[in-house]
Amino acid sequence: MFSAIAARGAVILCACASASSAADAESAASRYASAQLAAAEAQIDLAERAVAHGDYALARRFVEQAALDARLTWSMTEFRRLRNAAVEVNKRVIRVKGKLDGISVAGR
């Protein structure tokens, strides 16, 4: 009887510890996701400036990095705010890529 109670107690403790560990992991991932989001936003800002200055090769590099950072941000967290912000960065990426594609086609 005692061993059955002890076993149930151990299972409950493990479940609580995993829930706590999962919450801690999510919190840590969200901290990193926030930094990754900031990097994505900075990269897309730089891409837009590069387009404005006519440096299309540099703009392409920045926009590709912004796209990767936005996707990584989205995948790192379950928090809606961070995921929505990553989606917004990705929308900007698509707009800048569209501009760059238009410039490439017009330049041929």
DASUL-V28241 format. One record per pair of residues at least 24 apart in sequence whose C-alpha atoms are under 6 Angstrom apart, sorted by the first residue. I is the first residue (numbers start at 0). J is the second residue. D is the distance in whole Angstrom. If there is no record, write none. Layout:
BEGIN
i = {I & I}
j = {J & J}
d = {D & D}
END
This chain:
BEGIN
i = {28 & 29 & 32 & 32 & 35 & 35 & 36 & 39 & 39 & 39 & 62}
j = {75 & 76 & 72 & 75 & 68 & 72 & 72 & 65 & 68 & 69 & 92}
d = {6 & 6 & 5 & 6 & 6 & 6 & 6 & 4 & 5 & 6 & 6}
END
